[in-house]
Protein backbone atom coordinates (compact mmCIF):
# COMPACT_ATOMS: atom_id res chain seq x y z
CA UNK A 1 0.00 0.00 0.00
CA UNK A 2 1.30 3.44 -0.95
CA UNK A 3 0.58 6.12 1.66
CA UNK A 4 1.07 9.79 0.81
CA UNK A 5 0.93 12.08 3.83
CA UNK A 6 -0.24 15.69 3.97
CA UNK A 7 2.61 18.17 4.39
CA UNK A 8 1.40 18.92 7.92
CA UNK A 9 2.01 15.35 9.13
CA UNK A 10 5.65 14.29 9.60
CA UNK A 11 6.39 10.77 8.34
CA UNK A 12 7.97 9.95 11.71
CA UNK A 13 4.71 10.76 13.51
CA UNK A 14 2.60 8.56 11.25
CA UNK A 15 5.14 5.73 11.51
CA UNK A 16 5.11 5.94 15.31
CA UNK A 17 1.33 5.63 15.35
CA UNK A 18 1.40 2.80 12.81
CA UNK A 19 4.01 0.86 14.76
CA UNK A 20 2.05 1.25 18.01
CA UNK A 21 -1.09 -0.09 16.33
CA UNK A 22 0.79 -3.02 14.80
CA UNK A 23 2.35 -3.93 18.15
CA UNK A 24 -1.01 -3.82 19.95
CA UNK A 25 -2.67 -5.83 17.19
CA UNK A 26 -0.08 -8.59 17.33
CA UNK A 27 -0.27 -8.88 21.11
CA UNK A 28 -4.08 -8.92 21.13
CA UNK A 29 -4.09 -11.50 18.35
CA UNK A 30 -1.81 -13.72 20.43
CA UNK A 31 -4.42 -13.57 23.20
CA UNK A 32 -7.04 -14.86 20.75
CA UNK A 33 -9.08 -11.67 20.85
CA UNK A 34 -8.95 -10.98 17.08
CA UNK A 35 -10.08 -14.22 15.35
CA UNK A 36 -9.96 -14.48 11.56
CA UNK A 37 -9.69 -10.91 10.20
CA UNK A 38 -11.93 -9.37 12.86
CA UNK A 39 -11.20 -6.34 15.04
CA UNK A 40 -9.87 -2.90 14.18
CA UNK A 41 -7.54 -0.42 15.84
CA UNK A 42 -6.70 3.24 15.45
CA UNK A 43 -4.74 6.16 16.90
CA UNK A 44 -5.20 9.89 16.51
CA UNK A 45 -2.47 11.55 14.45
CA UNK A 46 -3.52 15.19 14.80
CA UNK A 47 -6.70 17.24 15.22
CA UNK A 48 -7.96 16.25 11.78
CA UNK A 49 -6.55 12.77 11.12
CA UNK A 50 -6.19 9.28 12.53
CA UNK A 51 -4.26 6.14 11.60
CA UNK A 52 -6.36 2.98 11.30
CA UNK A 53 -6.04 -0.64 10.23
CA UNK A 54 -6.95 -1.39 6.63
CA UNK A 55 -9.90 -3.67 5.98
CA UNK A 56 -9.66 -7.45 5.72
CA UNK A 57 -6.21 -8.10 7.21
CA UNK A 58 -5.33 -10.68 9.87
CA UNK A 59 -4.44 -8.61 12.90
CA UNK A 60 -1.63 -10.89 13.98
CA UNK A 61 0.22 -10.34 10.70
CA UNK A 62 0.02 -6.59 10.22
CA UNK A 63 2.91 -4.43 9.12
CA UNK A 64 3.32 -0.69 8.93
CA UNK A 65 2.00 -0.86 5.35
CA UNK A 66 -1.35 -2.15 6.68
CA UNK A 67 -2.06 1.08 8.55
CA UNK A 68 -3.64 3.95 6.61
CA UNK A 69 -4.47 7.59 7.20
CA UNK A 70 -8.06 8.85 7.37
CA UNK A 71 -9.68 12.17 8.14
CA UNK A 72 -12.21 12.44 10.96
CA UNK A 73 -15.06 12.02 8.49
CA UNK A 74 -13.70 8.54 7.81
CA UNK A 75 -12.30 9.27 4.34
CA UNK A 76 -9.02 7.75 3.15
CA UNK A 77 -6.24 10.32 2.83
CA UNK A 78 -3.36 9.85 0.39
CA UNK A 79 -4.09 6.20 -0.40
CA UNK A 80 -6.45 3.98 -2.39
CA UNK A 81 -6.65 1.50 0.50
CA UNK A 82 -9.98 0.82 2.17
CA UNK A 83 -10.30 1.42 5.94
CA UNK A 84 -12.21 -0.83 8.31
CA UNK A 85 -15.97 -0.97 7.70
CA UNK A 86 -16.38 0.31 11.26
CA UNK A 87 -14.24 3.41 10.80
CA UNK A 88 -17.18 5.67 11.71
CA UNK A 89 -17.16 4.28 15.25
CA UNK A 90 -13.51 5.27 15.65
CA UNK A 91 -13.86 8.76 14.23
CA UNK A 92 -16.92 9.36 16.41
CA UNK A 93 -14.74 8.94 19.51
CA UNK A 94 -12.08 11.32 18.21
CA UNK A 95 -14.66 13.96 17.29
CA UNK A 96 -16.46 13.79 20.63
CA UNK A 97 -13.34 13.69 22.80
CA UNK A 98 -10.30 15.60 21.50
CA UNK A 99 -8.24 14.16 24.37
CA UNK A 100 -8.73 10.57 23.24
CA UNK A 101 -5.78 9.20 21.33
CA UNK A 102 -6.50 5.50 20.70
CA UNK A 103 -9.47 3.21 20.02
CA UNK A 104 -9.34 -0.60 20.26
CA UNK A 105 -12.07 -2.97 19.07
CA UNK A 106 -11.72 -6.71 19.70
CA UNK A 107 -13.83 -9.87 19.42
CA UNK A 108 -12.78 -12.11 22.30
CA UNK A 109 -14.92 -15.10 23.20
CA UNK A 110 -15.74 -13.49 26.56
CA UNK A 111 -16.79 -10.20 24.97
CA UNK A 112 -18.90 -11.94 22.33
CA UNK A 113 -20.72 -14.20 24.81
CA UNK A 114 -21.35 -11.35 27.24
CA UNK A 115 -22.76 -9.23 24.43
CA UNK A 116 -25.33 -11.93 23.60
CA UNK A 117 -26.18 -12.75 27.20
CA UNK A 118 -26.89 -9.12 28.17
CA UNK A 119 -28.33 -7.92 24.86
CA UNK A 120 -31.92 -7.92 26.13
CA UNK A 121 -30.91 -5.88 29.19
CA UNK A 122 -29.08 -3.39 26.98
CA UNK A 123 -26.39 -2.83 29.61
CA UNK A 124 -23.98 -4.65 31.92
CA UNK A 125 -23.70 -3.01 35.33
CA UNK A 126 -20.41 -3.70 37.05
CA UNK A 127 -20.17 -3.05 40.78
CA UNK A 128 -18.11 -4.41 43.64
CA UNK A 129 -15.04 -5.36 41.61
CA UNK A 130 -11.72 -3.90 42.67
CA UNK A 131 -10.50 -3.87 39.07
CA UNK A 132 -13.12 -1.29 38.15
CA UNK A 133 -10.50 1.18 39.36
CA UNK A 134 -8.46 0.36 36.25
CA UNK A 135 -10.98 2.42 34.28
CA UNK A 136 -10.07 6.11 34.28
CA UNK A 137 -12.33 8.15 36.55
CA UNK A 138 -13.33 5.23 38.77
CA UNK A 139 -11.81 5.24 42.24
CA UNK A 140 -13.85 2.72 44.23
CA UNK A 141 -15.24 -0.78 43.89
CA UNK A 142 -18.54 0.67 45.15
CA UNK A 143 -19.02 2.73 42.00
CA UNK A 144 -21.26 1.48 39.19
CA UNK A 145 -19.65 1.06 35.80
CA UNK A 146 -22.20 0.66 33.02
CA UNK A 147 -21.24 -0.94 29.73
CA UNK A 148 -24.09 -0.55 27.22
CA UNK A 149 -24.86 -3.35 24.76
CA UNK A 150 -26.05 -1.93 21.46
CA UNK A 151 -27.90 -3.99 18.80
CA UNK A 152 -25.73 -5.19 15.95
CA UNK A 153 -26.13 -3.74 12.48
CA UNK A 154 -24.09 -3.55 9.31
CA UNK A 155 -25.18 0.08 8.92
CA UNK A 156 -22.63 2.04 10.94
CA UNK A 157 -24.62 5.31 11.07
CA UNK A 158 -27.22 3.47 13.20
CA UNK A 159 -24.57 2.59 15.77
CA UNK A 160 -23.18 6.12 15.69
CA UNK A 161 -26.66 7.44 16.48
CA UNK A 162 -27.06 5.02 19.40
CA UNK A 163 -23.70 5.98 20.89
CA UNK A 164 -24.51 9.68 20.48
CA UNK A 165 -27.89 9.18 22.15
CA UNK A 166 -26.26 7.51 25.16
CA UNK A 167 -23.78 10.36 25.53
CA UNK A 168 -26.33 13.08 24.87
CA UNK A 169 -28.40 11.66 27.73
CA UNK A 170 -25.49 12.56 30.03
CA UNK A 171 -24.44 8.98 30.74
CA UNK A 172 -20.74 8.20 31.29
CA UNK A 173 -19.25 6.03 28.58
CA UNK A 174 -15.87 4.30 28.69
CA UNK A 175 -16.66 1.30 26.49
CA UNK A 176 -19.54 -0.45 24.80
CA UNK A 177 -20.42 -3.88 23.48
CA UNK A 178 -22.25 -4.70 20.25
CA UNK A 179 -24.60 -7.69 20.39
CA UNK A 180 -22.93 -10.81 19.00
CA UNK A 181 -19.93 -8.75 18.04
CA UNK A 182 -17.31 -7.38 20.46
CA UNK A 183 -16.17 -4.41 22.50
CA UNK A 184 -15.00 -0.87 21.80
CA UNK A 185 -12.90 1.06 24.28
CA UNK A 186 -10.54 4.04 24.12
CA UNK A 187 -8.12 6.16 26.10
CA UNK A 188 -5.79 9.13 26.25
CA UNK A 189 -2.92 7.01 24.94
CA UNK A 190 -2.37 3.43 23.84
CA UNK A 191 -1.31 2.31 27.31
CA UNK A 192 -4.53 3.58 28.92
CA UNK A 193 -6.63 2.04 26.16
CA UNK A 194 -4.88 -1.32 26.59
CA UNK A 195 -5.46 -1.11 30.35
CA UNK A 196 -9.16 -0.46 29.82
CA UNK A 197 -9.47 -3.34 27.39
CA UNK A 198 -7.66 -5.84 29.62
CA UNK A 199 -9.59 -4.78 32.72
CA UNK A 200 -12.94 -5.02 30.94
CA UNK A 201 -12.08 -8.45 29.55
CA UNK A 202 -11.37 -9.64 33.11
CA UNK A 203 -14.50 -8.02 34.56
CA UNK A 204 -16.76 -9.47 31.87
CA UNK A 205 -15.29 -12.93 32.43
CA UNK A 206 -15.97 -12.61 36.17
CA UNK A 207 -19.57 -11.59 35.51
CA UNK A 208 -20.08 -14.58 33.21
CA UNK A 209 -18.58 -16.95 35.81
CA UNK A 210 -20.83 -15.55 38.54
CA UNK A 211 -23.91 -15.88 36.39
CA UNK A 212 -23.09 -19.51 35.62
CA UNK A 213 -22.32 -20.36 39.26
CA UNK A 214 -25.55 -18.80 40.50
CA UNK A 215 -27.54 -20.79 37.94
CA UNK A 216 -25.98 -24.11 38.95
N, C-alpha and C positions, 0 to 999 in steps of 0.2 A: 504494500500500500504506500502510495506517495502522499506525504502530508506537507502542504505548504502553509506556513504560519503567517499571520498578519505581522506587519513590521513592529507592532507594539508588544508582541510576545516573544521574549528571548527563547531561542531553541533550548537552552539549558533549563529554563523553567518548565517548558513542556516535557522535556525528557525526564526531569525529576518527578513530575506528576505521573507520567506513564510508567516509570520504573516502580513507583510506590503502588500503583494499581496492579501491575503484573505480580509483584511480590505478594500482595494480599491475596490475589486470585489463586496463586499457586498454593499458598498455605491453606486457604479455605477449601480448595479442591482436595488436598490431602486429607482433610477432616471428613470428606464425603458430603460436604454441604452444597456442592455445585454439580449434581449428576448430569450426565450427557452434556449438552451445550447450554444448560440453564444458568441463570444468575446473571447479574450485570453490576458493574462497579464504575464509579466516577469520582473525580476530584475537581474542585474549582481551580481555574487557572488565573482568572482575574475577574473584574466586576461584570464582564460581558461574555465570558467563555468558560467552558469546562472541558475536561478530557474524559472520555468514556470508552468502554469496551465496544468493539465493533460487533455486529450481529453474527450469530451462528458459529462462534468459536468455542472450543473446549477450554474452560477456564484454567485448567491445569497446564496448558501448553501455550499460553500467551507469550508473545514477545512485545517489545516496544512498538513494533509495526502494527500490532493489533489494537492499539489505542489511538483514537481519533479525536479531533477537535470539533466542538459544536458551539453554537451560540446559545443563549438562554431561552431561545424560542424552540430549540431542539433541531436546528438546521445544521447540516454538515458545513464545515468551514475549511476550504483549501484541500478538499479531497473528494473523490467519488465514492468512498466507502459508505456503507450504510450503518448507522448507529443502532443500538438495541431498540427493539420495538417498544420498550418501556421507557424510552428517553424522557418523555414528558413528566414522568414521576420523579426523575432526578432533577430536572430543571425547575420543577415546582418548588422543591426544597430550597434551591439556591436563590430563587426569586423571593421567596417568603422570608428567608433568613440569611441576610448578607454575611453573617458570621460563620455560617456552616461551610465547611471546606471539603467534606467527603460524604458519599452516600454508598452504602453497601446493601445489596439485595441477594439473598441466598435462598436455597430450597432444601434445607436439611429435612431428614425424616421427621424429626421432632416438630419443626416448624409447620410442616405440611399436615401432620396429624392433628396438631393443636388447632390449626386453622379450620379443619373440618369439624372437629369436636365442638368448637365454640362458635361456629358460624351462626347458629340460630340465636345465640345470645347477643351476637354483634360486638362483644368485648370480652377480654380476659382481665379480670381484676386481681392484681397481685398485691398481697399484703402479708406482713409477718416474716418476710424473708430478708435476712441480713444483706444478701447480695443486691437487693434493690438499691443500696447505696452506691453501687457501681454506675448507676445512671445519673448523669449530671443533673443537679438540682434536688436530688433526693438524699436526705440526711438521716433518715430513721427507718427502721423496719416497720414502724407503725403507719407509715404513709401508705397511701393507695396509689399504685401505679397501674393505669388503665392502658391496655393495648387493644385498640379497636380491630375488629375483623370485618373487612369490607368484602362485599360480594365480588366474585371474579367476573371479568369481562375482557374481551379482546379489544374493546374500544377504550383506549386510554383516557380520552376526555371525560368519560363517565367516572373513572377512578379519581381523576384530578378534581372533579366537582365534589365528590364525597369527602376527599381529604380537606378541601377548602371549607366545606360545610362544618366539619368537625372543628377546625381551627376558628372559623368565624363565630362559632357558638361559645368561644372562650375556653375550650377544653385544652389542657396540656397535651402535647403530642411529642413523643420521643421515638416512636416506632409504630408500625402497623403491620398486621397480617392481611393477606388476601386469601379468601376461601379456596382451599385445595391447591394453593400456590406456594407462598413463602413469606418472608419477612423483609421489610425495609427499615433501615435505621441509618442514622447520620450523626455527625459530630463536628467539632471545631477543628479537628485535624484527623489524620488517619488513625492515630493511636486511640483517641477517644471513641471514634466510630467502631474500631475493632473491639474495644472494651465493652461498649454497649451491646454489640452483636454477641459476644461470648457470654456476657452476663444473661442476656435474654434467652439464649439457647439453654443455659443451665436452669433458669427459672421456669421456662416452659416445660422442660423435662421433669422438673420436680412437681409441677402442677399435674402433669399427666400421670406420674407415679401415684400421687395422692388420690387422684380420681379413681384409678384402678384398684388401689388398696381399699378404699372406702366401699367400693362396689363388691368386693370379694367377701 
